C-alpha cells in the first residue's frame, strides 16, 4: 500500500504530457486528473490514519541513496487540500479559458504545478525538495504570465527573478548540509544535526529562502502584483497552495530537521514579523481599489497569522497544549486554502463578466450575480474568522 505515495505525483505528471500532445481533450484531462489526485490523497489520508506514517524508497535503494517519499498526517492533509482546491479550480478553468488561445498552454503547466506540489509535500530528502521547489516556482511563473497583459508579464518576470534568488539560497543551504553531514535524507539528518556554526548558517539560509517564497513581511513586496494580475484559477492556486507549501516546508525543516538548534527567540522574531504582516496586509487590503488586489493583500495578513502560530509552537514545551495549537494551525491552513481559492475564483468571475474588478464600480452586483456574491460573502466570513468557521476555531485556540 505504500505504492499509493507515488500516485499523487505520477498522475498529474503523466497527465501534463498527455494534455500537451492532446490539447483538444485538455479540459477533460485536467478535471479528471485533479479528481484522481484528490482521490489518491484521500486514500493516503485513510492509510495513514489506519497504519501511521508511510515511507517509500523508489527503486529499492537503501535510505540516503534513492529517492524517498514520506507521508505523515500533516503532509497527507496538505496533499488532500491541494487536490480538492485543484479540482475546484480545474472545473472553474474550463469556463474561464473557454475560447481562449491560452487554454492550450494553461493545462500542461497547471498539471505540472500539481505534480510539483505533490512531489514537494512527499519528498524526504533536501535535494529533491530543492528540485521540486524549483519546478513549482517555474510552473507558477509561467502560469502567471498567462494573464496576457503588461502587468501580468512584469509581475511574472519579478516573480521569476525573486524565485530564482530564493532557490539559489536554498541550494546553498543544501550544499552546506551535505558538505558537513554527507547525506541529504531528512530522517537520517534529524539524528545527526547539532549546534555548530555551519548548522546555524544553513538554518539561516533555508529560513531566508522560504520566507521570501511565502512572502512574510517585509519580503512580501512581490506577492500583490503577482496574485492580482494572474488568471483567476492561477491566483487561487498561488494563494491557497503555493505560498502555503513554502510555509509547510519551513515548518517541516524547523521541527523535523533543526529541532536541536532552534530557540524561542528565533521563532519570536518571525512571530513579530507575522504580527506586523497582519496589520500591514489588512491596512492595504482596506485601501485596495480592486477586488483581486484586496484578496492578495489579505493573503499577506493571513500568512502573518501562520507565523504567530509558528512562534508559539516553538515556545511551547511538548505536550497537549502544543498538540492542540498544532491542530489549530492545520485547521487555519485548510480553512484559508479553501476560502481564499473560492474568493479569487469568485473575483475572477466578476472580472470576466464585467470586464473589471474595481470595487467602487461593483454596486448592484448582488442583483446581477447573486451566487457569485454569496460565494464572496461566504469566503469572507471564513477568512475574517466569524463563528462557526474553522478560522474562528483556530484563532480562538491561538488566543
SEZA-428594 format. One record per residue (C-alpha): residue number from 1; residue in one letter; x, y, z. Coordinates in pm, 1 decimal. Layout:
# SEZA-428594
+-----+--------+----------+----------+----------+
| num | residu |     east |    north |       up |
+-----+--------+----------+----------+----------+
| NUM |      a |        X |        Y |        Z |
...
+-----+--------+----------+----------+----------+
***
This chain:
# SEZA-428594
+-----+--------+----------+----------+----------+
| num | residu |     east |    north |       up |
+-----+--------+----------+----------+----------+
|   1 |      x |      0.0 |      0.0 |      0.0 |
|   2 |      x |    299.3 |    234.9 |     31.7 |
|   3 |      x |    293.4 |    249.7 |   -350.2 |
|   4 |      x |     -3.5 |    481.7 |   -300.8 |
|   5 |      x |    250.4 |    756.3 |   -230.1 |
|   6 |      x |    362.3 |    768.6 |   -592.8 |
|   7 |      x |     12.9 |    828.6 |   -736.9 |
|   8 |      x |    -34.3 |   1198.6 |   -641.8 |
|   9 |      x |    293.5 |   1272.5 |   -822.2 |
|  10 |      x |    270.5 |   1034.2 |  -1116.2 |
|  11 |      x |    -92.3 |   1106.2 |  -1213.9 |
|  12 |      x |    -58.1 |   1481.9 |  -1282.2 |
|  13 |      x |    292.1 |   1440.5 |  -1425.7 |
|  14 |      x |    174.9 |   1192.4 |  -1688.4 |
|  15 |      x |   -141.5 |   1395.6 |  -1747.5 |
|  16 |      x |     67.7 |   1707.5 |  -1820.9 |
|  17 |      x |    237.0 |   1520.0 |  -2105.7 |
|  18 |      x |    -99.8 |   1390.7 |  -2227.3 |
|  19 |      x |   -251.4 |   1741.8 |  -2224.5 |
|  20 |      x |     48.6 |   1867.7 |  -2422.2 |
|  21 |      x |      9.0 |   1613.5 |  -2701.4 |
|  22 |      x |   -375.6 |   1612.5 |  -2697.1 |
|  23 |      x |   -482.5 |   1975.7 |  -2640.5 |
|  24 |      x |   -827.0 |   1903.3 |  -2782.0 |
|  25 |      x |   -913.2 |   1696.7 |  -2474.4 |
|  26 |      x |   -721.5 |   1907.2 |  -2224.5 |
|  27 |      x |  -1031.1 |   2015.2 |  -2027.3 |
|  28 |      x |  -1132.8 |   1654.0 |  -1969.9 |
|  29 |      x |   -774.9 |   1552.5 |  -1889.5 |
|  30 |      x |   -731.1 |   1839.4 |  -1642.3 |
|  31 |      x |  -1052.3 |   1786.8 |  -1445.4 |
|  32 |      x |  -1017.5 |   1408.1 |  -1440.0 |
|  33 |      x |   -656.4 |   1429.7 |  -1325.2 |
|  34 |      x |   -736.3 |   1668.1 |  -1041.3 |
|  35 |      x |  -1020.3 |   1442.8 |   -925.2 |
|  36 |      x |   -798.7 |   1132.1 |   -939.6 |
|  37 |      x |   -521.2 |   1311.0 |   -749.2 |
|  38 |      x |   -768.8 |   1417.7 |   -480.2 |
|  39 |      x |   -895.3 |   1059.1 |   -460.7 |
|  40 |      x |   -539.8 |    927.0 |   -419.7 |
|  41 |      x |   -477.3 |   1186.8 |   -146.3 |
|  42 |      x |   -796.3 |   1075.2 |     30.4 |
|  43 |      x |   -675.6 |    715.7 |     19.5 |
|  44 |      x |   -340.3 |    823.2 |    160.4 |
|  45 |      x |   -507.3 |   1008.9 |    449.2 |
|  46 |      x |   -709.0 |    697.8 |    532.8 |
|  47 |      x |   -399.7 |    476.8 |    508.4 |
|  48 |      x |   -202.9 |    699.6 |    746.4 |
|  49 |      x |   -496.1 |    718.8 |    988.8 |
|  50 |      x |   -503.1 |    338.1 |    995.1 |
|  51 |      x |   -133.8 |    244.8 |    967.4 |
|  52 |      x |     66.4 |    554.7 |   1059.7 |
|  53 |      x |    349.4 |    725.8 |    871.9 |
|  54 |      x |    430.9 |    587.8 |    525.8 |
|  55 |      x |    775.2 |    574.0 |    360.2 |
|  56 |      x |    853.3 |    458.5 |      6.7 |
|  57 |      x |   1209.5 |    421.6 |   -130.5 |
|  58 |      x |   1182.5 |    426.9 |   -510.1 |
|  59 |      x |   1381.7 |    164.4 |   -698.4 |
|  60 |      x |   1462.7 |    -37.8 |   -386.5 |
|  61 |      x |   1766.9 |    170.9 |   -295.6 |
|  62 |      x |   1879.0 |    199.2 |     65.0 |
|  63 |      x |   1783.9 |    518.2 |    257.7 |
|  64 |      x |   2005.4 |    810.9 |    164.7 |
|  65 |      x |   2082.1 |    681.8 |   -185.6 |
|  66 |      x |   1749.2 |    658.6 |   -365.6 |
|  67 |      x |   1457.3 |    898.9 |   -394.2 |
|  68 |      x |   1243.3 |    861.4 |    -83.9 |
|  69 |      x |    878.8 |    960.8 |    -41.1 |
|  70 |      x |    748.1 |   1029.4 |    308.1 |
|  71 |      x |    394.0 |   1099.9 |    424.8 |
|  72 |      x |    255.0 |   1169.5 |    768.6 |
|  73 |      x |    -69.5 |   1330.2 |    881.4 |
|  74 |      x |     43.0 |   1685.1 |    801.8 |
|  75 |      x |    168.0 |   1615.9 |    450.2 |
|  76 |      x |   -132.3 |   1394.2 |    369.6 |
|  77 |      x |   -385.1 |   1658.8 |    474.6 |
|  78 |      x |   -195.5 |   1926.5 |    281.0 |
|  79 |      x |   -199.9 |   1692.7 |    -17.3 |
|  80 |      x |   -574.9 |   1643.8 |     19.3 |
|  81 |      x |   -633.4 |   2020.2 |     38.5 |
|  82 |      x |   -419.3 |   2064.5 |   -272.4 |
|  83 |      x |   -619.6 |   1800.2 |   -459.2 |
|  84 |      x |   -957.6 |   1948.1 |   -363.9 |
|  85 |      x |   -857.6 |   2305.7 |   -445.4 |
|  86 |      x |   -706.6 |   2191.6 |   -776.5 |
|  87 |      x |  -1026.6 |   2002.8 |   -862.3 |
|  88 |      x |  -1246.1 |   2307.1 |   -800.0 |
|  89 |      x |  -1006.0 |   2537.6 |   -984.9 |
|  90 |      x |   -982.6 |   2293.1 |  -1277.4 |
|  91 |      x |  -1360.8 |   2286.3 |  -1317.0 |
|  92 |      x |  -1365.8 |   2667.6 |  -1298.1 |
|  93 |      x |  -1085.4 |   2688.7 |  -1556.5 |
|  94 |      x |  -1288.6 |   2506.2 |  -1821.2 |
|  95 |      x |  -1526.8 |   2801.5 |  -1837.2 |
|  96 |      x |  -1269.3 |   3068.5 |  -1756.6 |
|  97 |      x |  -1044.1 |   2978.9 |  -2054.3 |
|  98 |      x |  -1329.2 |   2885.4 |  -2289.9 |
|  99 |      x |  -1249.2 |   3012.8 |  -2637.9 |
| 100 |      x |   -909.3 |   3145.3 |  -2526.9 |
| 101 |      x |   -586.7 |   3056.4 |  -2706.4 |
| 102 |      x |   -406.8 |   3037.6 |  -2370.7 |
| 103 |      x |   -602.8 |   2721.9 |  -2283.8 |
| 104 |      x |   -350.9 |   2517.3 |  -2483.1 |
| 105 |      x |    -64.4 |   2640.4 |  -2265.1 |
| 106 |      x |   -256.6 |   2650.3 |  -1939.5 |
| 107 |      x |   -333.7 |   2282.1 |  -1887.5 |
| 108 |      x |     16.4 |   2129.4 |  -1920.2 |
| 109 |      x |    156.9 |   2398.4 |  -1688.6 |
| 110 |      x |   -134.6 |   2360.6 |  -1446.9 |
| 111 |      x |    -86.9 |   1985.9 |  -1421.4 |
| 112 |      x |    289.1 |   2029.8 |  -1383.6 |
| 113 |      x |    219.6 |   2266.4 |  -1093.0 |
| 114 |      x |      2.8 |   1999.5 |   -927.7 |
| 115 |      x |    275.7 |   1738.0 |   -973.5 |
| 116 |      x |    536.3 |   1972.5 |   -823.3 |
| 117 |      x |    318.4 |   2046.9 |   -518.6 |
| 118 |      x |    256.6 |   1677.0 |   -457.0 |
| 119 |      x |    623.5 |   1588.2 |   -500.7 |
| 120 |      x |    734.2 |   1862.1 |   -262.0 |
| 121 |      x |    485.2 |   1758.1 |      5.6 |
| 122 |      x |    606.5 |   1397.8 |    -15.4 |
| 123 |      x |    982.6 |   1448.1 |    -61.8 |
| 124 |      x |   1203.4 |   1309.5 |    214.9 |
| 125 |      x |   1543.5 |   1449.6 |    120.2 |
| 126 |      x |   1676.3 |   1801.6 |     79.9 |
| 127 |      x |   1790.4 |   1780.6 |   -282.0 |
| 128 |      x |   1452.0 |   1658.0 |   -403.4 |
| 129 |      x |   1294.9 |   1940.8 |   -204.8 |
| 130 |      x |   1515.3 |   2183.0 |   -398.4 |
| 131 |      x |   1424.2 |   2025.9 |   -733.6 |
| 132 |      x |   1051.0 |   2027.0 |   -663.3 |
| 133 |      x |   1066.5 |   2380.9 |   -522.0 |
| 134 |      x |   1232.1 |   2493.7 |   -846.4 |
| 135 |      x |    975.3 |   2309.2 |  -1059.4 |
| 136 |      x |    696.9 |   2464.3 |   -853.9 |
| 137 |      x |    837.7 |   2813.4 |   -899.1 |
| 138 |      x |    886.8 |   2782.0 |  -1275.0 |
| 139 |      x |    535.0 |   2643.9 |  -1323.2 |
| 140 |      x |    383.9 |   2923.1 |  -1112.9 |
| 141 |      x |    576.5 |   3191.1 |  -1304.6 |
| 142 |      x |    467.7 |   3052.7 |  -1641.5 |
| 143 |      x |    103.9 |   3037.5 |  -1529.6 |
| 144 |      x |    121.9 |   3395.1 |  -1400.7 |
| 145 |      x |    243.9 |   3513.0 |  -1742.0 |
| 146 |      x |    -75.8 |   3373.2 |  -1897.8 |
| 147 |      x |   -251.3 |   3683.1 |  -1764.2 |
| 148 |      x |   -165.8 |   3809.3 |  -2112.2 |
| 149 |      x |   -119.2 |   4176.2 |  -2027.9 |
| 150 |      x |    174.5 |   4401.5 |  -1949.5 |
| 151 |      x |    117.4 |   4398.0 |  -1573.1 |
| 152 |      x |     99.0 |   4016.8 |  -1565.8 |
| 153 |      x |    419.7 |   3979.4 |  -1766.0 |
| 154 |      x |    603.6 |   4229.4 |  -1544.0 |
| 155 |      x |    476.5 |   4052.5 |  -1230.9 |
| 156 |      x |    581.7 |   3714.6 |  -1374.4 |
| 157 |      x |    932.8 |   3844.1 |  -1450.6 |
| 158 |      x |    973.9 |   3981.5 |  -1097.6 |
| 159 |      x |    838.2 |   3655.2 |   -959.2 |
| 160 |      x |   1088.4 |   3458.7 |  -1168.1 |
| 161 |      x |   1391.3 |   3661.6 |  -1057.3 |
| 162 |      x |   1297.2 |   3653.2 |   -689.4 |
| 163 |      x |   1207.5 |   3284.5 |   -711.4 |
| 164 |      x |   1546.8 |   3204.1 |   -861.5 |
| 165 |      x |   1717.3 |   3404.8 |   -587.9 |
| 166 |      x |   1526.4 |   3211.9 |   -321.5 |
| 167 |      x |   1609.7 |   2880.5 |   -487.2 |
| 168 |      x |   1982.2 |   2962.3 |   -505.9 |
| 169 |      x |   1985.4 |   3048.1 |   -135.9 |
| 170 |      x |   1803.9 |   2720.9 |    -62.9 |
| 171 |      x |   2057.8 |   2527.8 |   -274.1 |
| 172 |      x |   2346.6 |   2692.1 |    -88.1 |
| 173 |      x |   2199.9 |   2564.0 |    238.7 |
| 174 |      x |   2165.5 |   2214.3 |     89.6 |
| 175 |      x |   2533.1 |   2222.1 |    -15.1 |
| 176 |      x |   2642.4 |   2322.6 |    335.5 |
| 177 |      x |   2442.1 |   2041.6 |    495.4 |
| 178 |      x |   2580.9 |   1783.0 |    254.8 |
| 179 |      x |   2937.6 |   1907.1 |    299.2 |
| 180 |      x |   2909.2 |   1866.7 |    676.0 |
| 181 |      x |   2693.7 |   1553.6 |    717.6 |
| 182 |      x |   2741.6 |   1366.3 |    384.3 |
| 183 |      x |   2370.7 |   1289.7 |    348.1 |
| 184 |      x |   2056.4 |   1477.6 |    246.8 |
| 185 |      x |   1799.2 |   1233.8 |    384.4 |
| 186 |      x |   1587.7 |   1427.3 |    635.9 |
| 187 |      x |   1519.0 |   1127.1 |    858.3 |
| 188 |      x |   1891.9 |   1047.8 |    882.1 |
| 189 |      x |   1990.0 |   1409.7 |    929.4 |
| 190 |      x |   1743.0 |   1461.9 |   1214.4 |
| 191 |      x |   1958.5 |   1239.5 |   1436.3 |
| 192 |      x |   2287.5 |   1398.4 |   1323.8 |
| 193 |      x |   2223.7 |   1773.9 |   1330.3 |
| 194 |      x |   2398.0 |   1954.1 |   1615.5 |
| 195 |      x |   2450.4 |   2313.1 |   1734.4 |
| 196 |      x |   2753.7 |   2426.8 |   1536.0 |
| 197 |      x |   2829.6 |   2726.3 |   1309.9 |
| 198 |      x |   2767.0 |   2551.4 |    977.1 |
| 199 |      x |   2426.9 |   2434.0 |   1100.1 |
| 200 |      x |   2330.5 |   2785.2 |   1206.7 |
| 201 |      x |   2429.9 |   2923.2 |    867.6 |
| 202 |      x |   2231.7 |   2652.4 |    686.3 |
| 203 |      x |   1927.0 |   2721.0 |    904.5 |
| 204 |      x |   1952.3 |   3094.0 |    829.9 |
| 205 |      x |   1976.6 |   3028.8 |    454.1 |
| 206 |      x |   1684.8 |   2785.3 |    449.9 |
| 207 |      x |   1473.1 |   3026.6 |    651.0 |
| 208 |      x |   1556.3 |   3332.0 |    437.7 |
| 209 |      x |   1478.6 |   3141.2 |    117.7 |
| 210 |      x |   1140.9 |   3016.8 |    239.0 |
| 211 |      x |   1039.9 |   3348.3 |    396.1 |
| 212 |      x |   1085.2 |   3505.4 |     52.5 |
| 213 |      x |    880.6 |   3232.9 |   -113.8 |
| 214 |      x |    596.5 |   3252.0 |    138.2 |
| 215 |      x |    600.9 |   3634.8 |    134.7 |
| 216 |      x |    636.3 |   3716.9 |    501.6 |
| 217 |      x |    665.8 |   4090.0 |    571.7 |
| 218 |      x |    890.1 |   4266.7 |    464.3 |
| 219 |      x |    962.0 |   4012.2 |    186.0 |
| 220 |      x |    600.7 |   4031.6 |     65.7 |
| 221 |      x |    654.2 |   4303.0 |   -197.0 |
| 222 |      x |    626.9 |   4065.1 |   -493.6 |
| 223 |      x |    300.1 |   3896.5 |   -391.7 |
| 224 |      x |     23.4 |   4158.0 |   -450.5 |
| 225 |      x |    102.6 |   4222.5 |   -816.9 |
| 226 |      x |    152.2 |   3853.5 |   -894.3 |
| 227 |      x |   -169.7 |   3734.6 |   -730.2 |
| 228 |      x |   -376.2 |   4028.6 |   -854.7 |
| 229 |      x |   -272.8 |   4003.0 |  -1222.1 |
| 230 |      x |   -251.8 |   3626.8 |  -1276.8 |
| 231 |      x |   -556.0 |   3446.0 |  -1423.1 |
| 232 |      x |   -813.1 |   3377.0 |  -1151.6 |
| 233 |      x |   -757.3 |   2996.9 |  -1125.5 |
| 234 |      x |   -382.2 |   3061.4 |  -1101.1 |
| 235 |      x |   -432.9 |   3328.0 |   -832.8 |
| 236 |      x |   -641.4 |   3075.9 |   -638.9 |
| 237 |      x |   -362.3 |   2816.9 |   -652.8 |
| 238 |      x |    -86.9 |   3068.0 |   -574.1 |
| 239 |      x |   -260.6 |   3197.0 |   -262.1 |
| 240 |      x |   -418.2 |   2874.0 |   -138.3 |
| 241 |      x |   -135.0 |   2633.8 |   -221.7 |
| 242 |      x |    197.0 |   2771.3 |   -346.2 |
| 243 |      x |    279.7 |   3010.6 |    -60.6 |
| 244 |      x |    128.9 |   2759.1 |    183.5 |
| 245 |      x |    363.6 |   2487.6 |     58.4 |
| 246 |      x |    661.1 |   2713.9 |    132.1 |
| 247 |      x |    530.0 |   2762.4 |    486.6 |
| 248 |      x |    479.7 |   2385.3 |    518.7 |
| 249 |      x |    841.0 |   2331.6 |    417.5 |
| 250 |      x |    962.8 |   2585.7 |    672.1 |
| 251 |      x |    757.9 |   2414.1 |    941.1 |
| 252 |      x |    891.9 |   2074.3 |    839.6 |
| 253 |      x |   1255.8 |   2182.9 |    838.1 |
| 254 |      x |   1240.0 |   2366.6 |   1170.1 |
| 255 |      x |   1061.1 |   2090.7 |   1359.2 |
| 256 |      x |   1189.5 |   1775.1 |   1186.1 |
| 257 |      x |   1543.9 |   1872.5 |   1095.2 |
| 258 |      x |   1668.0 |   2167.3 |   1302.3 |
| 259 |      x |   1476.9 |   2097.2 |   1624.5 |
| 260 |      x |   1801.1 |   2054.0 |   1827.9 |
| 261 |      x |   1929.4 |   2401.4 |   1736.9 |
| 262 |      x |   1624.0 |   2628.6 |   1720.3 |
| 263 |      x |   1540.5 |   2855.9 |   2013.1 |
| 264 |      x |   1224.6 |   3051.8 |   2108.5 |
| 265 |      x |   1388.9 |   3394.4 |   2042.6 |
| 266 |      x |   1445.3 |   3296.2 |   1678.4 |
| 267 |      x |   1081.4 |   3198.6 |   1638.2 |
| 268 |      x |    967.6 |   3508.6 |   1828.9 |
| 269 |      x |   1134.7 |   3725.8 |   1564.7 |
| 270 |      x |    923.8 |   3554.5 |   1298.6 |
| 271 |      x |    617.2 |   3598.0 |   1519.8 |
| 272 |      x |    680.7 |   3973.0 |   1542.0 |
| 273 |      x |    710.2 |   3993.3 |   1163.1 |
| 274 |      x |    385.8 |   3794.3 |   1141.7 |
| 275 |      x |    209.0 |   4043.8 |   1368.3 |
| 276 |      x |    330.7 |   4333.1 |   1151.5 |
| 277 |      x |    214.7 |   4143.0 |    840.7 |
| 278 |      x |   -136.4 |   4111.3 |    986.4 |
| 279 |      x |   -160.6 |   4487.6 |   1045.3 |
| 280 |      x |      7.4 |   4593.7 |    721.1 |
| 281 |      x |   -173.3 |   4341.3 |    498.6 |
| 282 |      x |   -511.1 |   4428.5 |    649.4 |
| 283 |      x |   -445.7 |   4802.6 |    613.7 |
| 284 |      x |   -350.1 |   4768.9 |    247.2 |
| 285 |      x |   -646.2 |   4538.6 |    181.8 |
| 286 |      x |   -883.8 |   4805.2 |    314.5 |
| 287 |      x |   -725.0 |   5060.4 |     80.5 |
| 288 |      x |   -728.2 |   4832.3 |   -227.4 |
| 289 |      x |   -926.8 |   4959.5 |   -524.7 |
| 290 |      x |   -954.2 |   4621.4 |   -698.2 |
| 291 |      x |  -1119.2 |   4306.7 |   -568.3 |
| 292 |      x |   -830.6 |   4073.2 |   -658.6 |
| 293 |      x |   -578.8 |   4316.5 |   -510.8 |
| 294 |      x |   -780.8 |   4319.1 |   -187.8 |
| 295 |      x |   -765.8 |   3938.7 |   -182.0 |
| 296 |      x |   -390.1 |   3948.2 |   -245.7 |
| 297 |      x |   -318.9 |   4182.1 |     45.5 |
| 298 |      x |   -549.3 |   3972.3 |    260.9 |
| 299 |      x |   -319.1 |   3677.2 |    190.4 |
| 300 |      x |    -27.0 |   3870.8 |    341.3 |
| 301 |      x |   -230.2 |   3924.8 |    658.9 |
| 302 |      x |   -338.2 |   3561.2 |    679.2 |
| 303 |      x |     21.4 |   3444.9 |    637.7 |
| 304 |      x |    103.6 |   3665.1 |    935.2 |
| 305 |      x |   -133.2 |   3457.0 |   1148.3 |
| 306 |      x |     52.6 |   3142.6 |   1043.7 |
| 307 |      x |    375.5 |   3284.5 |   1183.9 |
| 308 |      x |    206.7 |   3372.1 |   1511.6 |
| 309 |      x |    113.0 |   3004.2 |   1537.9 |
| 310 |      x |    467.1 |   2912.8 |   1435.5 |
| 311 |      x |    637.6 |   3120.5 |   1705.0 |
| 312 |      x |    410.6 |   2985.1 |   1979.8 |
| 313 |      x |    466.6 |   2625.7 |   1870.6 |
| 314 |      x |    841.8 |   2670.1 |   1913.4 |
| 315 |      x |    799.1 |   2842.3 |   2251.1 |
| 316 |      x |    563.6 |   2581.3 |   2398.1 |
| 317 |      x |    710.2 |   2265.1 |   2554.9 |
| 318 |      x |    599.0 |   1931.3 |   2402.7 |
| 319 |      x |    263.4 |   1828.4 |   2542.1 |
| 320 |      x |   -110.4 |   1850.2 |   2498.1 |
| 321 |      x |   -115.0 |   2230.4 |   2463.9 |
| 322 |      x |    136.5 |   2219.9 |   2180.9 |
| 323 |      x |    -60.4 |   1941.8 |   2008.0 |
| 324 |      x |   -379.3 |   2144.7 |   2038.7 |
| 325 |      x |   -212.2 |   2450.8 |   1886.5 |
| 326 |      x |    -61.2 |   2237.5 |   1609.3 |
| 327 |      x |   -409.8 |   2112.1 |   1524.1 |
| 328 |      x |   -542.0 |   2469.6 |   1527.9 |
| 329 |      x |   -264.2 |   2573.5 |   1289.1 |
| 330 |      x |   -356.7 |   2294.0 |   1049.7 |
| 331 |      x |   -724.5 |   2391.6 |   1071.0 |
| 332 |      x |   -632.2 |   2751.6 |    988.3 |
| 333 |      x |   -422.2 |   2640.5 |    689.6 |
| 334 |      x |   -705.1 |   2426.8 |    549.0 |
| 335 |      x |   -973.9 |   2690.3 |    606.1 |
| 336 |      x |   -765.4 |   2962.6 |    445.6 |
| 337 |      x |   -683.1 |   2739.5 |    148.0 |
| 338 |      x |  -1045.5 |   2664.5 |     68.5 |
| 339 |      x |  -1178.9 |   3014.1 |    143.6 |
| 340 |      x |   -908.6 |   3209.7 |    -37.9 |
| 341 |      x |   -928.7 |   2992.9 |   -350.2 |
| 342 |      x |  -1306.7 |   3047.3 |   -355.5 |
| 343 |      x |  -1258.1 |   3422.2 |   -310.0 |
| 344 |      x |  -1013.4 |   3450.0 |   -600.1 |
| 345 |      x |  -1229.0 |   3240.6 |   -833.1 |
| 346 |      x |  -1539.8 |   3446.8 |   -749.2 |
| 347 |      x |  -1340.9 |   3766.1 |   -806.1 |
| 348 |      x |  -1221.1 |   3624.5 |  -1137.3 |
| 349 |      x |  -1579.2 |   3550.1 |  -1239.6 |
| 350 |      x |  -1675.5 |   3910.2 |  -1161.6 |
| 351 |      x |  -1377.8 |   4042.5 |  -1357.5 |
| 352 |      x |  -1456.9 |   3824.6 |  -1657.7 |
| 353 |      x |  -1827.2 |   3913.8 |  -1664.6 |
| 354 |      x |  -1789.1 |   4289.4 |  -1608.1 |
| 355 |      x |  -1450.3 |   4340.6 |  -1770.7 |
| 356 |      x |  -1305.1 |   4483.2 |  -1447.6 |
| 357 |      x |  -1292.2 |   4424.5 |  -1071.2 |
| 358 |      x |  -1285.4 |   4786.0 |   -947.9 |
| 359 |      x |  -1460.5 |   4781.9 |   -612.4 |
| 360 |      x |  -1608.6 |   5131.7 |   -647.1 |
| 361 |      x |  -1797.8 |   5023.4 |   -961.4 |
| 362 |      x |  -1944.0 |   4697.3 |   -827.6 |
| 363 |      x |  -2268.0 |   4846.4 |   -697.9 |
| 364 |      x |  -2573.4 |   4627.3 |   -761.3 |
| 365 |      x |  -2359.7 |   4318.1 |   -815.1 |
| 366 |      x |  -2577.0 |   4110.3 |   -580.9 |
| 367 |      x |  -2880.3 |   4156.6 |   -806.0 |
| 368 |      x |  -2689.6 |   4058.8 |  -1119.8 |
| 369 |      x |  -2473.5 |   3775.0 |   -984.7 |
| 370 |      x |  -2629.3 |   3657.3 |   -655.4 |
| 371 |      x |  -2443.2 |   3324.5 |   -642.0 |
| 372 |      x |  -2106.5 |   3490.2 |   -701.3 |
| 373 |      x |  -2171.3 |   3747.9 |   -430.0 |
| 374 |      x |  -2282.4 |   3470.5 |   -192.2 |
| 375 |      x |  -1952.6 |   3291.8 |   -259.7 |
| 376 |      x |  -1760.0 |   3613.5 |   -190.8 |
| 377 |      x |  -1951.0 |   3661.9 |    134.7 |
| 378 |      x |  -1904.6 |   3301.9 |    249.5 |
| 379 |      x |  -1532.2 |   3312.9 |    173.9 |
| 380 |      x |  -1507.3 |   3646.1 |    354.3 |
| 381 |      x |  -1678.8 |   3506.1 |    664.1 |
| 382 |      x |  -1429.0 |   3218.9 |    674.5 |
| 383 |      x |  -1128.7 |   3448.3 |    624.9 |
| 384 |      x |  -1243.4 |   3701.3 |    886.1 |
| 385 |      x |  -1297.8 |   3424.3 |   1136.4 |
| 386 |      x |  -1665.8 |   3457.1 |   1222.9 |
| 387 |      x |  -1815.8 |   3155.0 |   1403.4 |
| 388 |      x |  -1860.8 |   2872.9 |   1323.7 |
| 389 |      x |  -1583.3 |   2883.7 |   1062.5 |
| 390 |      x |  -1260.1 |   2688.2 |   1100.0 |
| 391 |      x |  -1070.0 |   3016.5 |   1107.7 |
| 392 |      x |  -1269.5 |   3124.1 |   1414.3 |
| 393 |      x |  -1188.8 |   2799.9 |   1597.6 |
| 394 |      x |   -820.3 |   2826.6 |   1505.6 |
| 395 |      x |   -793.5 |   3190.6 |   1618.6 |
| 396 |      x |   -976.8 |   3106.2 |   1940.7 |
| 397 |      x |   -715.0 |   2845.0 |   2026.1 |
| 398 |      x |   -440.3 |   3086.2 |   1921.4 |
| 399 |      x |   -566.9 |   3343.0 |   2174.0 |
+-----+--------+----------+----------+----------+
***
